[in-house]
Amino acid sequence: MFDLGGWQNGWFWFGLVWFGLVWFGLVWFGWSGFLRGDSFRQNNQKP
């Protein structure tokens, strides 16, 4: 377990925040890219 105020707790929060930022970035860019690709395909489906 992590002791409050110890270096282990600091590294734990550092890793948690880093993991959260990376996960948020991947989801954000992935979702925005998916939306752009979807709209791009719809625009190309002109009769």
Backbone hydrogen bonds, N-H to C=O, Kabsch-Sander energy under -0.5 kcal/mol:
donor,donor_aa,acceptor,acceptor_aa,energy
6,G,3,D,-2.1
9,N,3,D,-0.6
10,G,6,G,-1.6
11,W,7,W,-2.5
12,F,8,Q,-2.2
13,W,9,N,-2.3
14,F,10,G,-2.4
15,G,11,W,-2.7
16,L,12,F,-2.3
17,V,13,W,-2.8
18,W,14,F,-2.4
19,F,15,G,-2.8
20,G,16,L,-2.2
21,L,17,V,-2.6
22,V,18,W,-2.5
23,W,19,F,-2.6
24,F,20,G,-2.7
25,G,21,L,-2.5
26,L,22,V,-2.6
27,V,23,W,-2.4
28,W,24,F,-2.7
29,F,25,G,-2.7
30,G,26,L,-2.3
31,W,27,V,-2.7
32,S,28,W,-2.6
33,G,29,F,-2.4
34,F,30,G,-2.1
35,L,31,W,-2.4
36,R,32,S,-2.4
37,G,33,G,-2.5
38,D,34,F,-2.4
39,S,35,L,-2.5
40,F,36,R,-2.3
41,R,37,G,-2.2
42,Q,38,D,-2.0
43,N,39,S,-2.1
44,N,40,F,-1.3
45,Q,41,R,-0.7
45,Q,42,Q,-0.7
46,K,44,N,-0.6
